[in-house]
Amino acid sequence: CVVKLGKKVHVVVDDESHCERDFLAHKALFDLFRTVQGKPVRSILCVPDSRVDEDRTAEGCYVKRIEADADIVYCEAKHVQSYYTSVAKGSGKAGFRHEYEDRVLILDEVDALVFDADCNDAFVYEIPELTAFATDVAQCLKDGGNVDALPMESTSTKRVAAQVKVAWEELSTKQFEASLIFDPPTGRYFHLTAGRIDVAKWSLSLDCKNFAEGCASKVTYQQRLFVACRPRVFQRYSALIGVTGSLGNDAEQSYLRRVYGAQFFIVPPFLKTCRDAPFHEPVNKGVYVESGRDAQWNKCVDVAFATRQKVPVLIIAKSRNDVEPMVQALQAAAASKGVANSSDIVRSLSRHLFERDRDSFKENLFKATQPIGTGADKNWRISVTDPRGARGTDYRISDKEADAAGGLCLVMLAVPSSNRDWIQYVGRTARQDNRGQYVVVLNREDYTYLDQPAAAPKSAGGAGGVVRSLPPRSSPRVEGFSAANAIDRILQHGAMRDRVRLEGSHESYHRGYRMNQISEAIHESGVLGSLDSKEVFSQLCARYEHLSTDQMDSAAHLVGGFDASKIPRIVPAVGPSANAHAALRACEQSGPQSPEKRSVIPRPQGSPKASAVGGAALGG
């Protein structure tokens, strides 16, 4: 793409560690080539702000965000969306089209295209005028003054004053204090997320805290001023190329065809194209369904210690929070069995460890497939990872004796409901020309949502078969759920759930798509020059999910008289939610108050009814 076609390429790998690994693995190769203009190919990696200083490359390849002049950018989907909004805000229509006509998007795995959550994101931007006023309010509160005495001439300043007062009161609550941590190197407070510093998370209360403690000289005020719909963002590229080992079930493939016009090409594994080359599929060595977590963990311990005598063992815990307790249970079991150096025998490969101590994680990853001892005394380690470690991580093993004994053995404590995830899980073993095997040990109590088999539409279950309905919460056990059918039943239920989820999410996608169009056009029009216009549009960005597409267009008219009817309708119309009236009222009241202002709120008798939107395609 870069060398022959003169394109610029964004490579999306939606995992920070895997993105960095893949970039560093290919960086030397990229450096060997030149662009069609004869210049060296420039490749960069997007990393969190806190990691830019870790860059050890001579060219300065670690960056905070996508840079327009880079030929190859490795990043996550969030960086693509952020770049898109910056382009949409700063370019006219011609400039915006030009920005993407020579760009190609390559996705490592299609997960970024098939949404497991809302595909619409509202982006916030600092409003300098309101930052100055928010700082004045905070200074007044810090000095014990009367905020109401400050000049407040607009709806925006009144709202900012009220919000800063609420944020200031929150500083004294124990719950808020517990959500923060002080970072000595930066001299600032940050939010905690999952027990670690989250430098990207912002809140008005956090800024007030840093200002109150003298850690910051201002209180930054930000507003939602752009809504990006991921399908529209991705469709802007001149071409999309998805590389994946797991295309997903029928419902997900149908979604990709409808939304992106995707065509699928099966590329066989390299070894299958070579004569007389060994190629191995992972071998199922047994499925166990235990009654309760204690029984499940005891069975897991027994399987792991019996298996480690011949091959390395990788346990995939149900969640990241289960890894450390499982490691401790295994180490205790090792000690009770008289196994020396239990902390070396059993090692963690959790996401928590990766975030806390990358060097230790890398050491544990290397040792996970290295033998202990030689000859008759040779045995192997037991490593414990979480669902993140079951996707994309390469567990390399080259021991001939271990390969002859079946290869790396996975012990899975849960079967993911997504077929894409299941393929990723079992794909951690039997890699390259090595053998592989897996054991599944389930807790029956985790699957009480599966009830008696019920006939299902063929499209819901992939190749057909049975799909389960949801039983009452009090159901004490899963009738008919057994080791013989556990994997199939979980995956079939997941396929049905995915079909229902994708079919039921069209309204959200269509609202977000239309709001994305409006966001682009409003920024291109230049009507956001005043605080009042920003205030109205911020309210619309916050509340559009309750509105019909017609109501969104009407509300946009409050933003400096903007005419959204001129924007082509690419997606089907969507009806309002039950909260549409309140959402429109909030938009109207946020604008300049004048008797001439036309109400955009429809009368009750004229309110459009919510429309049932079926499987219409998103255009673009």
C-alpha positions as CSV (number, residue, x, y, z in Angstrom):
1,C,0.0,0.0,0.0
2,V,2.7,2.5,1.0
3,V,5.5,1.6,-1.4
4,K,3.5,0.7,-4.6
5,L,0.3,2.7,-4.2
6,G,1.4,5.7,-2.3
7,K,-1.2,5.2,0.4
8,K,-0.9,5.9,4.1
9,V,-1.9,3.0,6.4
10,H,-3.4,2.9,9.8
11,V,-3.1,-0.5,11.5
12,V,-5.6,-1.1,14.3
13,V,-4.6,-3.7,17.0
14,D,-7.1,-3.2,19.8
15,D,-4.8,-4.3,22.6
16,E,-2.0,-2.0,23.8
17,S,0.6,-4.8,24.4
18,H,-0.1,-6.6,21.2
19,C,0.0,-3.4,19.2
20,E,3.4,-2.5,20.6
21,R,4.7,-6.1,20.1
22,D,3.6,-6.2,16.4
23,F,5.0,-2.7,15.7
24,L,8.4,-3.5,17.1
25,A,8.4,-6.9,15.3
26,H,7.9,-5.1,11.9
27,K,9.7,-1.8,12.5
28,A,13.0,-3.0,11.0
29,L,11.3,-4.3,7.9
30,F,9.4,-1.0,7.4
31,D,12.7,0.9,7.6
32,L,14.1,-1.0,4.5
33,F,11.6,0.6,2.2
34,R,11.0,4.0,0.6
35,T,7.7,5.7,-0.5
36,V,6.8,6.4,-4.1
37,Q,8.4,9.8,-3.6
38,G,11.7,8.2,-2.6
39,K,11.6,9.1,1.1
40,P,12.2,6.6,3.9
41,V,8.9,5.0,5.1
42,R,8.0,6.6,8.5
43,S,6.3,4.3,10.9
44,I,5.0,5.3,14.4
45,L,3.2,3.7,17.4
46,C,0.4,5.4,19.4
47,V,0.9,4.9,23.1
48,P,-0.6,6.4,26.3
49,D,0.7,9.8,27.3
50,S,2.6,8.3,30.2
51,R,4.6,6.0,27.9
52,V,5.9,8.4,25.3
53,D,9.1,8.9,27.4
54,E,9.8,5.1,27.2
55,D,10.6,5.4,23.5
56,R,14.1,4.1,22.8
57,T,14.0,4.3,19.0
58,A,16.3,6.8,17.3
59,E,13.5,8.3,15.2
60,G,11.1,9.0,18.1
61,C,8.4,6.5,17.0
62,Y,6.3,6.6,20.2
63,V,3.6,9.2,19.9
64,K,0.4,10.3,21.7
65,R,-1.9,10.4,18.7
66,I,-2.0,9.7,14.9
67,E,0.2,12.1,13.0
68,A,-1.0,13.0,9.5
69,D,2.3,12.7,7.7
70,A,3.2,9.2,9.1
71,D,3.2,6.5,6.4
72,I,2.3,3.6,8.8
73,V,0.6,4.1,12.1
74,Y,0.0,1.2,14.6
75,C,-2.7,2.2,17.0
76,E,-6.0,1.3,18.7
77,A,-9.5,2.1,17.5
78,K,-9.8,5.0,19.9
79,H,-6.9,6.7,18.2
80,V,-8.6,6.3,14.8
81,Q,-11.7,7.9,16.2
82,S,-9.8,10.7,17.9
83,Y,-7.9,11.5,14.6
84,Y,-11.2,11.5,12.7
85,T,-12.8,14.0,15.0
86,S,-9.8,16.3,14.8
87,V,-9.9,16.2,11.0
88,A,-13.7,16.7,11.0
89,K,-13.4,19.8,13.2
90,G,-10.5,21.4,11.4
91,S,-11.2,20.8,7.7
92,G,-13.6,22.0,5.2
93,K,-15.5,19.5,3.1
94,A,-12.9,19.2,0.4
95,G,-10.1,19.0,2.9
96,F,-12.0,16.3,4.9
97,R,-12.5,14.1,1.8
98,H,-8.9,14.6,0.7
99,E,-7.7,13.5,4.2
100,Y,-9.0,10.0,3.7
101,E,-8.9,9.3,0.0
102,D,-5.3,8.1,0.2
103,R,-5.6,6.2,3.6
104,V,-6.2,2.5,4.1
105,L,-7.3,0.9,7.4
106,I,-6.0,-2.5,8.3
107,L,-7.6,-4.3,11.2
108,D,-5.9,-7.1,13.1
109,E,-9.0,-9.0,14.1
110,V,-12.5,-7.8,13.1
111,D,-13.6,-7.2,16.7
112,A,-13.3,-3.4,16.1
113,L,-16.0,-3.8,13.4
114,V,-18.4,-6.0,15.3
115,F,-19.5,-4.1,18.4
116,D,-19.8,-5.7,21.8
117,A,-20.8,-2.3,23.2
118,D,-22.1,1.0,22.0
119,C,-20.4,2.0,18.8
120,N,-21.1,5.7,19.3
121,D,-18.7,7.9,21.3
122,A,-19.1,11.6,22.3
123,F,-15.8,13.5,22.4
124,V,-15.1,16.3,24.8
125,Y,-13.1,19.4,24.1
126,E,-11.8,22.2,26.3
127,I,-13.7,25.5,26.0
128,P,-11.1,28.2,27.0
129,E,-13.7,30.8,28.0
130,L,-15.4,28.4,30.3
131,T,-12.1,27.1,31.7
132,A,-11.3,30.7,32.7
133,F,-14.7,31.1,34.4
134,A,-14.6,27.7,36.1
135,T,-11.2,28.7,37.5
136,D,-12.7,31.9,38.8
137,V,-15.5,30.0,40.5
138,A,-13.1,27.5,42.0
139,Q,-10.9,30.3,43.3
140,C,-14.0,32.0,44.9
141,L,-14.9,28.7,46.6
142,K,-11.3,28.2,47.8
143,D,-11.3,31.7,49.3
144,G,-14.7,31.2,50.9
145,G,-16.4,33.8,48.7
146,N,-19.9,34.1,47.3
147,V,-20.1,32.5,43.9
148,D,-23.5,34.1,43.2
149,A,-21.7,37.5,43.2
150,L,-19.7,36.5,40.1
151,P,-20.9,37.9,36.8
152,M,-22.9,35.2,34.9
153,E,-24.4,36.6,31.8
154,S,-25.1,33.4,29.8
155,T,-26.7,30.1,30.2
156,S,-23.2,28.5,29.9
157,T,-21.7,30.4,32.8
158,K,-24.6,29.7,35.1
159,R,-24.4,26.0,34.4
160,V,-20.6,26.0,34.9
161,A,-21.0,27.8,38.2
162,A,-23.5,25.2,39.4
163,Q,-21.4,22.3,38.2
164,V,-18.2,23.6,39.8
165,K,-20.1,24.1,43.1
166,V,-21.3,20.5,43.0
167,A,-17.8,19.2,42.2
168,W,-16.3,21.2,45.0
169,E,-18.7,19.7,47.5
170,E,-17.8,16.3,46.3
171,L,-14.1,16.8,47.3
172,S,-15.0,16.2,51.0
173,T,-16.7,12.9,50.5
174,K,-15.0,9.7,51.5
175,Q,-16.1,7.9,48.3
176,F,-14.4,10.5,46.1
177,E,-11.2,10.5,48.1
178,A,-11.1,6.7,47.8
179,S,-11.3,7.0,44.0
180,L,-8.1,9.1,43.7
181,I,-4.4,8.5,44.1
182,F,-1.6,11.0,44.3
183,D,1.2,10.6,41.8
184,P,4.5,12.0,43.1
185,P,6.4,12.2,39.8
186,T,3.7,14.5,38.3
187,G,2.6,16.1,41.5
188,R,-1.0,15.6,40.7
189,Y,-4.0,13.5,41.7
190,F,-5.5,11.0,39.2
191,H,-8.5,8.7,39.2
192,L,-8.1,5.0,40.0
193,T,-9.5,2.5,37.5
194,A,-9.3,-1.2,38.5
195,G,-6.8,-0.3,41.2
196,R,-4.3,1.6,39.0
197,I,-3.7,5.1,37.9
198,D,-5.9,6.2,35.0
199,V,-4.2,9.2,33.5
200,A,-6.7,9.5,30.7
201,K,-9.8,9.7,32.9
202,W,-11.0,13.3,33.4
203,S,-13.7,14.8,35.7
204,L,-14.5,18.3,36.8
205,S,-14.2,17.1,40.4
206,L,-10.7,15.8,39.7
207,D,-9.6,19.2,38.3
208,C,-11.2,20.9,41.3
209,K,-9.2,18.6,43.6
210,N,-5.9,19.4,41.9
211,F,-6.7,23.1,42.0
212,A,-7.7,23.0,45.6
213,E,-4.5,21.3,46.6
214,G,-2.3,23.6,44.6
215,C,-1.4,20.9,42.1
216,A,-2.9,22.8,39.1
217,S,-3.3,26.5,38.2
218,K,-6.7,26.1,36.5
219,V,-9.8,24.1,36.4
220,T,-10.3,22.8,32.9
221,Y,-13.8,22.8,31.6
222,Q,-14.7,20.5,28.7
223,Q,-17.9,20.0,26.7
224,R,-19.2,17.2,24.4
225,L,-18.9,18.7,21.0
226,F,-18.7,15.8,18.6
227,V,-20.4,12.4,18.3
228,A,-18.5,9.8,16.3
229,C,-20.1,6.6,15.0
230,R,-17.5,3.9,14.5
231,P,-19.0,2.5,11.2
232,R,-19.0,6.0,9.7
233,V,-15.4,6.6,10.8
234,F,-14.2,3.4,9.3
235,Q,-16.1,3.9,6.1
236,R,-14.3,7.1,5.5
237,Y,-11.1,5.2,4.5
238,S,-10.5,4.4,0.9
239,A,-10.3,0.7,1.8
240,L,-10.7,-1.6,4.8
241,I,-8.7,-4.8,5.1
242,G,-9.5,-7.1,8.0
243,V,-7.1,-9.9,9.0
244,T,-8.6,-12.4,11.4
245,G,-8.4,-16.0,12.4
246,S,-12.0,-15.9,13.7
247,L,-14.7,-14.4,11.4
248,G,-17.5,-15.0,13.9
249,N,-20.9,-16.6,13.7
250,D,-23.5,-16.2,10.9
251,A,-25.1,-13.1,12.5
252,E,-21.7,-11.3,12.8
253,Q,-20.7,-12.1,9.2
254,S,-24.1,-10.9,8.0
255,Y,-23.6,-7.7,9.9
256,L,-20.2,-7.1,8.3
257,R,-21.7,-7.6,4.8
258,R,-24.6,-5.2,5.5
259,V,-22.6,-2.4,7.2
260,Y,-19.3,-2.5,5.4
261,G,-20.0,-4.5,2.2
262,A,-17.5,-7.0,3.4
263,Q,-16.3,-9.9,1.2
264,F,-14.6,-12.8,2.9
265,F,-11.6,-14.7,1.6
266,I,-10.3,-17.8,3.4
267,V,-6.5,-17.8,3.5
268,P,-5.3,-21.3,4.6
269,P,-2.6,-21.7,7.2
270,F,0.8,-21.7,5.6
271,L,1.6,-25.2,6.6
272,K,-1.5,-26.5,4.9
273,T,-0.1,-25.3,1.6
274,C,3.1,-27.2,2.0
275,R,3.5,-30.8,1.0
276,D,4.3,-33.3,3.8
277,A,4.4,-30.4,6.3
278,P,2.9,-31.3,9.7
279,F,-0.2,-29.3,10.7
280,H,-2.1,-30.0,13.9
281,E,-5.5,-29.0,15.3
282,P,-5.9,-28.6,19.1
283,V,-7.0,-31.9,20.7
284,N,-9.9,-31.9,23.2
285,K,-8.6,-33.9,26.2
286,G,-11.7,-33.7,28.2
287,V,-14.6,-31.5,29.5
288,Y,-15.6,-31.6,33.1
289,V,-18.7,-29.9,34.6
290,E,-18.3,-29.5,38.4
291,S,-20.9,-28.5,41.0
292,G,-19.6,-25.3,42.5
293,R,-16.4,-23.2,42.4
294,D,-14.5,-25.2,45.0
295,A,-15.0,-28.4,43.1
296,Q,-14.1,-26.7,39.9
297,W,-10.9,-25.3,41.3
298,N,-9.9,-28.6,42.9
299,K,-10.4,-30.4,39.6
300,C,-8.3,-27.7,37.9
301,V,-5.5,-28.2,40.4
302,D,-5.6,-32.0,39.9
303,V,-5.5,-31.7,36.1
304,A,-2.7,-29.1,36.1
305,F,-0.3,-30.9,38.4
306,A,-0.9,-34.3,36.6
307,T,-0.3,-32.6,33.2
308,R,2.8,-30.6,34.1
309,Q,4.8,-33.7,34.4
310,K,5.0,-33.9,30.6
311,V,4.0,-30.6,29.1
312,P,3.6,-26.9,30.1
313,V,0.2,-25.9,31.4
314,L,-1.6,-22.6,30.7
315,I,-4.8,-22.0,32.8
316,I,-7.2,-19.5,31.4
317,A,-9.2,-18.1,34.3
318,K,-12.8,-16.8,34.0
319,S,-11.8,-13.2,34.7
320,R,-8.7,-11.1,35.5
321,N,-9.7,-11.0,39.2
322,D,-9.6,-14.8,39.4
323,V,-5.9,-15.0,38.3
324,E,-4.2,-14.1,41.6
325,P,-6.4,-16.3,43.8
326,M,-5.9,-19.2,41.4
327,V,-2.1,-18.7,41.5
328,Q,-2.2,-18.7,45.3
329,A,-4.4,-21.8,45.4
330,L,-2.0,-23.6,43.0
331,Q,1.1,-22.5,44.9
332,A,-0.5,-23.7,48.2
333,A,-1.3,-27.1,46.5
334,A,2.3,-27.3,45.3
335,A,3.6,-26.8,48.8
336,S,1.2,-29.4,50.2
337,K,2.5,-31.9,47.5
338,G,6.1,-31.2,48.6
339,V,7.0,-29.4,45.4
340,A,9.9,-27.0,46.0
341,N,9.9,-23.4,44.7
342,S,6.2,-23.2,44.3
343,S,6.5,-19.5,43.3
344,D,8.6,-20.5,40.3
345,I,6.5,-23.5,39.4
346,V,3.2,-21.5,39.3
347,R,3.4,-18.0,37.7
348,S,0.9,-15.3,36.9
349,L,0.3,-13.9,33.4
350,S,-2.6,-11.6,34.5
351,R,-3.4,-8.2,32.9
352,H,-2.9,-6.8,36.4
353,L,0.7,-7.9,36.4
354,F,1.2,-6.6,32.9
355,E,0.0,-3.2,33.9
356,R,1.9,-3.2,37.2
357,D,5.2,-4.7,36.2
358,R,5.8,-5.4,32.5
359,D,9.3,-6.8,33.0
360,S,8.0,-9.5,35.4
361,F,5.2,-10.3,32.9
362,K,7.6,-10.7,30.1
363,E,9.8,-13.0,32.2
364,N,6.8,-15.1,33.2
365,L,5.7,-15.3,29.6
366,F,9.1,-16.6,28.5
367,K,9.4,-19.1,31.3
368,A,5.8,-20.4,30.8
369,T,7.0,-22.8,28.1
370,Q,10.5,-23.5,29.4
371,P,11.2,-26.8,31.1
372,I,12.4,-27.3,34.7
373,G,15.1,-29.9,35.1
374,T,16.4,-32.4,32.5
375,G,16.1,-36.1,31.7
376,A,13.9,-38.0,34.0
377,D,13.5,-35.0,36.3
378,K,12.2,-32.7,33.6
379,N,8.8,-31.1,34.3
380,W,7.0,-27.9,33.4
381,R,5.5,-24.8,34.9
382,I,1.8,-23.9,35.4
383,S,0.9,-20.4,34.2
384,V,-2.4,-18.6,34.9
385,T,-3.8,-16.0,32.6
386,D,-7.1,-14.2,32.0
387,P,-9.3,-13.7,28.9
388,R,-6.9,-11.0,27.6
389,G,-4.0,-13.4,27.7
390,A,-6.1,-15.9,25.8
391,R,-6.2,-13.6,22.7
392,G,-3.3,-12.8,20.5
393,T,-0.5,-13.8,23.0
394,D,2.1,-16.2,21.5
395,Y,3.1,-19.0,23.8
396,R,6.1,-20.4,22.0
397,I,7.3,-24.0,22.7
398,S,10.0,-25.9,20.8
399,D,10.6,-28.9,23.1
400,K,10.4,-32.2,21.1
401,E,9.5,-34.3,24.1
402,A,6.7,-32.0,25.1
403,D,5.4,-31.9,21.5
404,A,5.4,-35.7,21.4
405,A,3.3,-35.7,24.6
406,G,0.7,-33.5,23.0
407,G,2.1,-30.0,23.3
408,L,1.1,-27.0,25.5
409,C,-2.1,-27.9,27.4
410,L,-4.7,-25.2,28.0
411,V,-7.0,-25.6,31.0
412,M,-10.0,-23.4,30.5
413,L,-12.2,-22.5,33.4
414,A,-14.9,-20.9,31.2
415,V,-16.1,-21.2,27.6
416,P,-16.6,-17.8,26.1
417,S,-20.0,-17.2,24.6
418,S,-18.5,-15.7,21.4
419,N,-17.3,-18.1,18.7
420,R,-14.6,-15.5,17.8
421,D,-13.3,-15.7,21.4
422,W,-13.4,-19.5,21.5
423,I,-11.3,-19.7,18.4
424,Q,-8.8,-17.3,19.9
425,Y,-8.7,-19.4,23.2
426,V,-7.9,-22.7,21.6
427,G,-5.6,-20.9,19.2
428,R,-3.1,-20.4,22.0
429,T,-1.9,-24.0,21.5
430,A,-1.1,-26.1,18.4
431,R,0.7,-23.1,16.9
432,Q,3.1,-23.3,13.9
433,D,3.9,-27.0,13.4
434,N,3.5,-27.9,17.1
435,R,0.8,-30.1,18.6
436,G,-1.6,-28.8,21.1
437,Q,-4.3,-29.9,23.6
438,Y,-6.9,-28.4,25.9
439,V,-9.1,-29.4,28.9
440,V,-12.3,-27.6,29.9
441,V,-13.3,-27.5,33.6
442,L,-16.5,-25.6,34.2
443,N,-18.6,-24.6,37.2
444,R,-22.2,-25.6,36.6
445,E,-23.4,-22.6,38.6
446,D,-21.9,-20.2,35.9
447,Y,-24.4,-21.6,33.3
448,T,-27.8,-21.5,35.1
449,Y,-29.0,-19.3,32.3
450,L,-29.1,-22.3,30.0
451,D,-32.4,-24.2,30.3
452,Q,-34.0,-27.0,28.4
453,P,-33.2,-27.2,24.7
454,A,-35.5,-25.3,22.4
455,A,-35.7,-25.2,18.6
456,A,-33.9,-22.3,17.1
457,P,-33.9,-20.6,13.7
458,K,-31.1,-22.0,11.6
459,S,-29.5,-18.5,11.3
460,A,-29.3,-18.1,15.0
461,G,-27.3,-21.2,15.7
462,G,-24.9,-21.1,12.7
463,A,-25.3,-24.6,11.4
464,G,-28.6,-25.1,13.2
465,G,-29.2,-27.2,16.3
466,V,-30.4,-26.2,19.7
467,V,-30.3,-22.8,21.4
468,R,-31.3,-22.3,25.0
469,S,-33.8,-19.9,26.5
470,L,-33.2,-18.0,29.8
471,P,-34.5,-19.8,32.9
472,P,-35.6,-18.1,36.1
473,R,-32.8,-16.6,38.2
474,S,-33.5,-19.2,40.9
475,S,-32.8,-22.2,38.8
476,P,-30.4,-24.3,40.9
477,R,-28.9,-26.4,38.2
478,V,-28.7,-26.8,34.4
479,E,-30.8,-29.7,33.4
480,G,-29.3,-31.5,30.4
481,F,-26.1,-29.5,30.6
482,S,-23.3,-32.0,30.6
483,A,-19.7,-32.5,29.7
484,A,-20.8,-34.0,26.4
485,N,-22.7,-30.9,25.1
486,A,-21.3,-28.0,27.3
487,I,-19.2,-26.3,24.6
488,D,-21.8,-26.5,21.9
489,R,-24.6,-25.3,24.1
490,I,-22.7,-22.3,25.3
491,L,-21.5,-21.3,21.8
492,Q,-25.0,-21.8,20.3
493,H,-26.6,-19.7,23.0
494,G,-24.0,-17.0,22.4
495,A,-24.8,-17.1,18.6
496,M,-28.4,-16.5,19.4
497,R,-27.6,-13.7,21.8
498,D,-25.3,-12.0,19.2
499,R,-28.0,-12.2,16.5
500,V,-30.6,-10.6,18.9
501,R,-28.1,-8.0,20.0
502,L,-27.1,-7.0,16.5
503,E,-30.6,-6.9,15.2
504,G,-31.8,-4.9,18.2
505,S,-28.9,-2.3,18.0
506,H,-29.9,-0.8,14.6
507,E,-31.6,2.2,16.2
508,S,-28.6,3.1,18.2
509,Y,-26.3,2.8,15.2
510,H,-28.6,4.9,13.0
511,R,-29.0,7.6,15.6
512,G,-25.2,7.7,16.1
513,Y,-24.6,7.8,12.4
514,R,-27.0,10.7,11.8
515,M,-25.5,12.6,14.8
516,N,-22.1,12.0,13.3
517,Q,-23.2,13.5,10.1
518,I,-24.6,16.5,12.0
519,S,-21.4,16.9,14.0
520,E,-19.3,17.0,10.8
521,A,-21.5,19.5,9.1
522,I,-21.9,21.8,12.1
523,H,-18.1,22.0,12.6
524,E,-17.6,22.6,8.9
525,S,-20.2,25.4,8.9
526,G,-18.5,27.5,11.6
527,V,-21.7,28.1,13.6
528,L,-20.0,27.1,16.9
529,G,-18.4,30.5,17.4
530,S,-20.5,31.6,20.4
531,L,-20.8,30.0,23.9
532,D,-24.6,29.8,23.4
533,S,-24.1,27.7,20.2
534,K,-21.6,25.4,21.9
535,E,-24.0,25.0,24.9
536,V,-26.9,24.0,22.7
537,F,-24.8,21.6,20.6
538,S,-23.3,20.1,23.8
539,Q,-26.7,19.3,25.1
540,L,-27.7,17.7,21.8
541,C,-24.5,15.6,21.8
542,A,-25.4,14.5,25.4
543,R,-29.1,13.7,24.6
544,Y,-29.4,12.7,21.0
545,E,-29.9,9.0,21.9
546,H,-33.5,9.8,23.1
547,L,-34.5,11.7,19.9
548,S,-35.8,10.7,16.5
549,T,-33.7,11.5,13.6
550,D,-36.2,14.3,12.6
551,Q,-36.0,15.7,16.2
552,M,-32.2,15.7,16.0
553,D,-32.4,17.8,12.8
554,S,-34.8,20.2,14.4
555,A,-32.7,20.5,17.6
556,A,-29.6,21.2,15.4
557,H,-31.5,24.3,14.1
558,L,-31.0,25.9,17.5
559,V,-27.3,25.9,16.9
560,G,-27.0,29.2,15.1
561,G,-29.9,28.4,12.8
562,F,-28.1,25.4,11.3
563,D,-30.1,23.6,8.6
564,A,-29.6,19.9,9.0
565,S,-32.2,19.1,6.3
566,K,-29.5,19.7,3.7
567,I,-27.5,16.8,5.0
568,P,-28.2,13.6,2.9
569,R,-30.1,10.9,4.7
570,I,-27.9,7.8,4.5
571,V,-29.5,5.7,7.3
572,P,-33.2,4.9,7.9
573,A,-35.3,7.2,10.1
574,V,-35.6,6.3,13.7
575,G,-38.4,7.2,16.1
576,P,-38.0,8.9,19.5
577,S,-37.7,7.3,22.9
578,A,-40.0,7.9,25.9
579,N,-37.6,10.6,27.1
580,A,-37.5,12.6,23.8
581,H,-39.6,15.5,25.1
582,A,-37.3,16.1,28.1
583,A,-34.2,15.8,25.9
584,L,-35.6,18.4,23.5
585,R,-36.6,20.7,26.3
586,A,-33.0,20.6,27.7
587,C,-31.6,21.6,24.3
588,E,-34.1,24.4,23.9
589,Q,-33.5,25.8,27.4
590,S,-29.7,25.7,26.9
591,G,-29.9,28.2,24.1
592,P,-30.2,32.0,24.2
593,Q,-33.6,32.9,25.8
594,S,-35.7,35.1,23.5
595,P,-39.4,35.3,22.8
596,E,-38.7,35.0,19.1
597,K,-37.1,31.6,19.4
598,R,-39.1,28.9,17.7
599,S,-39.8,25.8,19.7
600,V,-38.7,22.5,18.2
601,I,-40.7,20.4,20.6
602,P,-43.5,18.6,18.7
603,R,-47.0,18.8,20.2
604,P,-48.1,15.6,21.8
605,Q,-50.7,14.8,19.2
606,G,-48.1,15.4,16.4
607,S,-45.3,13.4,18.0
608,P,-43.9,10.8,15.7
609,K,-44.3,7.3,16.9
610,A,-41.2,5.1,17.5
611,S,-40.5,3.2,14.4
612,A,-39.4,-0.4,14.2
613,V,-36.2,-0.4,12.3
614,G,-35.3,-3.7,10.9
615,G,-32.1,-4.9,9.3
616,A,-31.6,-1.9,6.9
617,A,-28.0,-1.4,6.0
618,L,-25.9,1.5,7.1
619,G,-24.7,3.4,4.0
620,G,-21.6,5.4,3.4
